[in-house]
């Protein structure tokens, strides 16, 4: 059974109805593809956890149509959170706030906070708005992959990974390749200053410029969020960082690095943005080719490069 659907007005309307009827809908965002369900329906949310194989105490991010939804899903919203929403929504930024009564334990992982985001993808926004038009409140959507695996950046990658777990009535909206390729920056907005819980395309400097506050570093007692485990974003192949690739290995490295003889080049990005956009596809390609080992030469620098290193270090983590 094929679950793929092109993103016509009719298919988006059908997808919104599917969500209302407790089905799952995978949809594109500018970061990665999300696996969506009605954020107020416990049965639909339970299916997300089942399909992903995700621990039930891991919270989900609620995708909303605009910053006007902040007051519906959260409370005690600090001024700096409003500044962040105004400056970066729609966009690759998730704000963690004290939850309202609308955000139940099955969304928050039993925590007193909820993660909210307005995605910057026309298909995602159209789907959310269509869902709200028929009575929905928001779409909960983690990345559309099995728990701990590499996030998908194309509809084909979603289908390859999840088709055997989906049911009749579930859909995958094909909106092309995700533009950014890394998950959103997550910022804890429950304290006196913003605290970054996950790095992404919205950088610490951008947050400081928006709020006038220095973004704090996360600590071990911080709120649980997606992608915070030591081991995550991992292909089946073993990932080694900053070593010399040998014949038979896969290689992800900046384009100025030559490919050694016998090494399979998986990606040769010419910019940090291209590195982020192609990273997950390259890791998936390693598994498609049946490679045992992928060597990755990490980019230097701050901002998006730091977010790339964060993902790579988790993908290479060994207990």
N, C-alpha and C positions, 0 to 999 in steps of 0.2 A: 504493500500500500504506500502510495506517495502522499506526503503531507504538504509538499511545497505548493505555494500559491503566489502568483505575481501580484504586485501591489497596485491593483486597480481600486477605484472607489468602491466597487461592489465587493471586492475581496476584503477590504478593510471593514466594511459594514458587516460582512459575514463573520469576520474575526471578532468584532465587538460582541456580536450575538453569541458566538461560541464562548467567550469569556463569561457572559451573563449566564450561560447554561452550564457553568462549572468546568468547561474544557480548558485546556492549556493552549496558549498561542505563543510561539517563538517569533520574535520580531527584531528588526535591526535597530541599533542605536549607533551614535557616532563613536562609541567606545568599543563594545562587543555586542553580540546578539544576546538578548535576554529571553528567559523562559517565563512567560507571563501567566498570571491567574488573577481572579478577582480578589483584591487585597482584603475584602471584608468577609470572604467565605471560607470557613475553616476546612471544608471538604476539598475545595479546589486547591487551597494552599497545601493540604496534606499530599496531594498528588505531585506537587512540585518536589517536595522532599523525597517522595517515593521514586520519581523518575530520575532525580539527580543522585539518589543514594546519599543524601545530605543529612548530617546530624540535626536533630530537631531543635537544639539550642543555638543554632546558627541563625541569626536574624536575616530577614529579607529587606531589600530596599523597595520602597513604594514609589512608583513613578506617577507623577501628577502633571497636570496640564500647564500650570503657571504658579508663580509665587503666591497667588491668591489662595491656593490650597494649603498654605502653611498653617493657618489658624484652625483649619478643620482637623488636621492630623497631629498637631503639636500644640504645646503651650509654653509660656514663659520664654518667648522668643527674644533673644538679646539683639540689641541694635546692630552689632557686628554681623550677625547671621542675616539680617535683612540686607545689609550692604553686600554681603557675598551673593545672596540670591539675586539682588538687583544687577550686580555686575557680571555674574557668570551663568545665570539661567536664561534661556535654555543652554545647557552645556555639561561638560564632564565633571560635575561636582555634586557630591552627596553630602547633605547636611544632617547631622545626628542631633536630634532635639528631644526634650522631654515630651513623652507621648501624651496624646489626648485619649479619651475613652474610645475613640474610633479605632485606634491602633491596639489590637488585642495581642495576647501572649503568643498566639500562633504566627504572628508576623514578626514580633520583636525578640523571639527566642526567650521569652520570659523576663526580658529586661524592661526597665522603666523608660526606655528611649526608643525612638523610631528614626530610621534613615529615610530621607526624602530626596528626590531628584526630579528635575525637568529635563528630559533628554533633548539634544539638539539634532534630531533627525526627523525629516518631514513625515516619514511613515509612522514612526513612534508617536509623534505628536498627533497625527491624524487619528491613530488608533485610540489613544487616550481620550481625545475629545469626542470621538464617536461613542466610546464606552460611557463617558460621563453623560452624553446626550440621552442615553437609554437607561440612566439611573445608576450607573457605576460611580464609585468614589475615587478609585485609584487602582493601578495595576502593580502587583508585587512581582518583581522579576530579578532573580539572580542570573548569572550567566548560563547560557543554554548548553551545558555540558555536564558530564558526570562529575561528582564531587572530587576536587583535587586535581582534575585533569586540565588540559590546555583549553582556555576559553575559545569559542568559535568566533570568527570574524566574517564568515559567509554563511548563507543559508544551507549550502551544500554540506558544510562542516557540521552544522546542527543535525541535518538529516542522517549523515553517516554515523554520528555518535548516538543519537537518541531515538531513531526510528523504531527500533525494536522495543522501546519502552513506552512509546506513545500509543494512544487509542483512537478509534474512530471518532471523529469530531474534533480532534486536536488539529492545529494548523501550524505551518511555518511560513511566515511572510518573507518573501525574497526581495530585499531592498539593496542588493549589491554588497560590496565589501565595506566593512566599517572603516571610517576615515581615520580615526586615531589608532585603534588597535589595542589599546590598554584600558583596563577598567578605570572608572572614575576615581578622582581624589575623594577621600572621605575625611570630613572635618567634624570633630566633636564640638558642638556649640552649647554645651551644658554648663560650662565654667566661665570664669571671668575673661578668658581669652581663647581664641580658637586653638584646638589641638589636632594635629594631623594624625589620623589613624591609618590611612593608606595613601601612599604617594600616587600621583597621576599627572595628567596634563595641566591641571591648575596647580601651580608651583607655590612653595612657601613665600617667595618674593611677591607673587601676584596677590596672595592672601593678605600679606602685610600692606601692600599698596592699597588694597580695597578697604581694609578695616582700620589702618593706622596702628595695628597691634602686631607684635611679633608672634608668629605661630609657634606654639609649644610642640615639643617632641612627645610622641606617644610613650607611655610607660606600661610596665607589665600588668598593672591593675586597671588598664583602660577598658573601655566598653568593647565587647566582642563585636567584630565586624567581619564581613566577607574578606577572604584572602589574607587573613592575619596569622594563619598557621605557618610553622617553619617550613613545612613541605607543602607545596601547592603549585599550580600551573605546570604540572609535570607530564611530559610525554612518557610513553612506554620505554623509549630509549634512555640510556643513562646520559646525563648532561654533565660535562666537565667545563670549567671556566678558566680561560686564560692559560691554556696549555697548548702544546704543539700538536696539531692534528696529524694523524698517520693514515696511511692507505686504508680505505674502507670506512673511515669515519665521515660523518657529516660535518660541515663547517658553516657557521654563521659569523660573519665578520664584516667590518666596513670595507667598502669597495677598493680602498687602496692596499688592502692586504691580499697578496697573491694566494692562489689556491695550490697547495702542494700536490705533487703527483699522486694520483690514485685516490684523492680526497673528493667527496661529493659536496659540491657547493650548494647550500640550501638558500642562502640569501647574501647579497652583497650591497647593503644599503649605502647610499651616498649622502644621507643626512640623518639626523636624529629622528626626525618625523617619519622618514621611510623605515628606519630601524624599528620603531614602535609599531608601525602599521603592518610590517611583514613578519614580525617575530613569531607570533603564534601560528601563522600559516607555515612558516619554515619548520617549527617544531612538529607540527602535524605531518608535514611532508616526510620528515625523518621516519615516522612510524609507518606511513604509507609505503615507503621504500624498504621497510624492514631493517633499518639500521639499528645497530646495538649501541652506538655511541655518537653523541653530538658534541662537538667542541664549539664553544661560543667565546668570542673575544668581546669583552664588555666595553661599552662606550664610556669615556670619561666625561666629567663635567657635572653641573647641577641641573635642576629642573627636570625635564622629561628624561634625560639620561639617568638621573638618580632613580626614577620610577622604573626604567628598564632594568637597571641593576637589581632593584628590589625583587622584581619578578624572576629574574634569572637566578638569583641566590636561593630563592624558594624552590625553583624547579630543579636545582642541582643538590638540594639538601638531602643528606643521608643520615639516618638515625645512628 
